[in-house]
Amino acid sequence: MTDWKARTRAVHGGVRRSQYGEVAEAIFLTQGFVYDSAEQAEARFIESGPDEFIYARYGNPTVRMFEDRLAAIEGTEDGFALASGMAAVNAVLMATAKPGSRIVAARALFGSCLYILDFLAGFGVEVAFVDGTSEAEWRAALTPETDLVFLETISNPTLEVIDLALVSQLAKAAGALLVVDNTFATPVGASAAAQGADVVIYSTTKHIDGAGRGLGGAVLGSAEFIRGTLEPYAKHTGAAMSPFNAWMHLKGLETLALRVRAMAESAARIAAALEGHDKLARLIYPGLESHAQHAVAARQMDHGGTMLALDLAGGKDAAFAFLDALKVPVISNNLGDAKSIITHPATTTHQRLPDEMKARLGITPGLVRLSVGLEDPDDLIADISAALAVI
């Protein structure tokens, strides 16, 4: 499989067929496993082989297929699936941090990630935030005392793009572990591991599931980190992925590249059609040359992404009028779905952030985040243009 390209791995990676030789991967809906003897049970609890399982909280054949396939696509040695993207973030941070640890994080993070970092700070973990787009701030912050670096490749919701090659170089020089949430970029044409990340996190709820069906998260990295550092914490704290969700996300991987590239092509067309619109104070899309980190995005990704941010010139009232006038995108707070989804971060996903922090992050009252789906881009452009016209 090492000679296969990513799209082939996405279809055939990690398959474990039963004695029946099924084509579609089997769903093993079981909590426990039977041993042939007491001696076998004892041996398995001492050390389990790659196809030996003990309890669904520790591992499951369907979940393991998903872990193997996603790791093969990302290009890492191993992976561990969890119940949600935030369970994955929590597991990585909690398994690695201890009193006295120093974490340097990009300040533009999802609100729940900020909550976990604040929680850790209450237990004696030093947390320092930097402007993720500033080379000078990264250089100043990444001292030899730094243990872990945490960032989102593309930030939520203002779509800042962080230079992974630069931060990886600085993190390695400091002897720090680089942890990257690559959910917005996806592993399609934007492998964070290939660009220097030690640990890669995905909310598989998003593009990997791709149809709004089930929650999931995954952590990818070296076998030493996954089995030696992460697994002991994850299996004992219980945030296991459901085998049924693992099966859905496993099947989602088969079409991930096709879906993401189609979404990104539509997003690029929408961005080009809307750039300079008089109802917009800002249009943020990494694929546009007007984006502040366009050069970084072009170097790191083979597409501009599936997300856009539109900042309505009329503020919250204009944003709400715009959302209510749309006919094709649905108003929801998920993303990466086959359906286009739009949300108003200041009053939903980032509502609890202080106004000062919202302003610092660029989450203005007029900002809306659009996750472009698989609809015809011409229909989306016409619908968005009509909704802007009514403001």
N, C-alpha and C positions, 0 to 999 in steps of 0.2 A: 504493500500500500504506500510505501514511502516514495514510489515513483509516480503515483497518481496525482493528478491536479486536484485542486480544492473541490471542484464541482463533482468529480467522480467520488472523492472521499465522502462528500455530503450524501451520496446515494448508497454507498456500499460500506462505509466505515463502521466498525464496531459490531457487525452483525453476529448474533449468537442464535443459530437455528436449533430448534428442538429435534427430537427423533422423527417428527412429522415432516420436516423439510419445508415449512411454510415460506411463502414469498414475503408477505408483510410480517414485520417483526412482531413477536408474541408479547402480549401483556401478561405479566406474572403478578396477579393480584393476590399476594400472600404476605402475611406478616412474618412468618417463620419458615424454617426449613427442617426437613427430617434427616437424621443421620442413620447410617447402617448399623452403627454400634456405639456403645459408650466410649470406646477408644477413639473412634472417628470424631465424635463430638469434642472430646478432650483435645485432640490434635488440632481441630479447626479453631478452637478458642485460643490456642497457642499461636498459630499462624495460619491464616487462610490463603489459599491459592487464588489465582485470578478468576476462576470460575467456581469458587466455593463461597457460599453465603451463610450467614448466621441468623440475621434478623433484619427486617426491612429498614430499620433506622440506621443500620450500619451499611447496607447495600442490598441491591435487588438486580436480577438479570436485565430487566427492561431499563432501569435507571442506569445500569452500567453500560449498556449499549449506547445510550444517549451521551454519557460522559466521554466514552471512547471516541464517538463520532465527532463531537464538538472539539475535543482536544486535537483530533487529526486535522480538522479544518483550520483551527487557529495555529497549529504547529507546535504544540506543547507536549510534554511527556505524559501528562496526566490531567485529570479533571475531577471535580466533585460537584454534584448537583444538589441544590437546596430548594426549599419551599418557595422562595421568592427572591427577587433581586436584592431587596434590603436584607434578607436573611444571609445572602452571600456577602454583602458588604460588612454586616455585623460580625459574621464568623471570621473573616479575614482580620478585621481590626481587633477583635477581642482575643483571637488566638495569638496575635503577635505583640500586642501592647502590654506593658506592665508598669507599675509605679516607677517613675523615673525615666520612662521612654520619651523620646522626642519625635513627634510627627509633624511634618511640614506638608500642608495641603493647599491646593488652589482654592481661593476664596469662593469661586463660582461653582457651587455644588448644590445638588438636590437637597431640599430642606431636611429630609430624614437623615441624610448623611451628616449634615451639620449637627443634628440632634445627637447622633452617636458620638461624634467627636467632642461635643460639649459634655456628654455623659462621661466619657473617658477622662476629660480634664478634671472632673470631680473626684477621680481616683488617683490623682497624682501624675497623670500623663500630660506632658507639655505639648500643646498644640499651637503651631505657628501658621498663620495664613499669609499667602502671597498672591499678588496679581499673576495669574497663570500665564498671561501673555507677555510678562516682563522678564527678560533675560537677567537684568540686573537684580531683580528681587529674588529670583531663583538662586543666583550665584551667592548672594549675601546670606540667604537662609540655609542653604545646604552645607552646613558645617559638619565636621567629623562626628559631632555629637548626635547627628540625626540618625534615627533608626529606621524610619519608614516615610515614604513619600506617597501621597494619595491625590489623584486627580481624575477628572473626566476628560477624555480626549476632546469631545465636543460638549460644551457646558449646556446645562438645562436651566433656563430656556433661551438664553441670549446667544447661543451658538458660537461662543469663543472657541478657537481651535488652539490647542497647546502643542508646542514643538516637542514631540516625543524623543527625537534623537538628541536634542539638547538636554532635556531633563534627565534622560537615561544616562548620558555621559556624566552629568553633574552628580547624580545619585550614586553611580558606581564609584566615582572618585571619593565620595563621602562615606562609602561603605553602607549605604542605605538600601532597603528593599523598595523597589518601585512598583506600586500597586495602581493599576489603571482600570477605571470603569470605561469600557469601550462600547457601551450599549448603543449610543447614538450613531457611532461610526459603523457598527456591525463588523463581523469578521470577514465580510465580503470585500475584498480589495483593500482592506485596511487592518491587517493583522497587527495588533498592538505588540504581541510577543516578538514578531519579526523586527519591530522597531525599538526593541530594548526593554519592554516591560517584563518584570520578573513574575508578576502575578496579574492575570487579566480577569475581570469580572464582567458578567453579562446578566442583565435582567432578561431572562428568556421569555418572560411574559410578552415582550415587545415584538421585534421583527422575527425572532426565531419561531415563536408560536404563530404570529402573523394573522391570526383570525379572532383575537379577543376571547379565547376559550378558557385558558387556565394560567395560573400563576407558576412561576419558576425562576430559578436563578442558578448560576454556575460560576465556579472558580476554576481557573486553568493555570497551570504552572509546572514546575519541575516535580518529579515523583517524590523527591525528598520533602518539598514544601507541602504538597497535597497530602501525602500519607503520614509524614512525620510531624507537621505543625498543624495543618487544618483539620484533618480527619478526626483526631482525638477530641478536639473541641466540638466539631460539628455533630459527631455521632452521639456524644454524651449529652448535648443540649437539645437534640430532638427536632431540628428544623429540616427533616428529610423531605425530599421531593416525592410526591405521589407517583406510583408506577404508571397510573393512567395519564397524568400530566407529562411524565417522561416520554411516554409513547406518542402523545400528540406533538410534543416538541421535537422528538426524533423524526417524525414524518414532516414536520415543518422545515427541518434542515434540508430535506431533499429539494425543496423549491426555493430556498432562501436566496441564492444568488440571482435567480430569475426575477423574483419579486423585488428585491432591493434595487437591482439595476433599473427595472422598469419604473419604480417609484422615484429613484434619483433622476432619471431622464425627465419625468413629468415635473418634478420639483424645479429642475433647471429651466424648463420651458415657462413655468409659472413665474419664476423669479425674473426671467428676462422680460416677460410681458408686463410685469408690474413695476419694474425699476423706474423711478422717477415719477410715479403716480402722485398727483397733487393732494390726495387724501392721506398719504403716508408720510410721517415724519422720518421713518427709517424703514428700510427693507434689509433684513439680515439673511444672507445665504452664503455659505462658504464657497460655493461654486462661482460667485460673481467676483469680478476683479475689484469691485468696490468694497468687498469684505476686508476688514483690517488684517486678517491672517490668511488671505487668499493664497499667498505663495506657499505657506506651510501646508494648507489643506491640499493644494495641488501636488505637493511632494509626498504627503502621507497617504492620500486616498486616490483611487482611480475614478471617483465620482464626487459630486459636491454634497452628497447626503440626501436624506429623504425629508428633512425638516426645514421649515422656514419660520422666521419671526417677522411679523408685521407690526409696526408701531403706528397706530392711528393718530393722526395729527390732532383730533378732537378729544383725546383722552378717553377716560372710562366710558362716558356716554356714547362716544362714537364707536368704541370697541364693542359695546353691548349691542348697539344698533346694527353693526356689521354682522356680528354673530347671529343675531336673530333673523337677519335677512337672507342668510345662506340657505340653500336648498339641498346641496349635495353633501358637503362635509357635515358630520354630526358633532354636536357639542359634548365633549367628554374629556377626561384627563388621561386617557391611555395614549399610546402612540405605537407606530410600527405596524398598524393594522392594515388589512386589505381595504378597509374603508378609510377615507380621509377623515381626520379627527382634528378638531380645533378647540382650544381652551384659552382662558384668560388667566394667566399665572398669578397675577397680583391678588385675585380674589378666590383662587382655587389652590393649586399645587404649592404656591409660595405665600399663601395668605398670612401665615403666622410669623413670617419674617418681619422684624421692625422696619418701619418706613425708611429709616436711614440706611439700612442694609439693602433694601430693595433699590433705593436710588443709587447706591454705590455699585450694585450689580447690573444696573440698567433695566430693572424690571419696572417699567413705567406704567401708569394707569392705562395707557393706550396700547400696551403690548399684547399681542395674541400670538400663540404658538400653533403652527399648522403642521400636522403630520400628514404628508401626502400619501394617498393610497393608490389603488390600482384602477381607479376610474379613468375614463378617457381624459387626457389633459385638456383637450379643447372644451369639454364640459366644465371642468374645474375652472379654467380661465374665464369662461363666460359667466359662470355663477359668481365667482369672486368679483369680477368687474361689475356685475349688476348689483351686488351687495354694497360695494364701495359707492356706487352711484346714488344710493338712497340716503347716504349720510348727509 
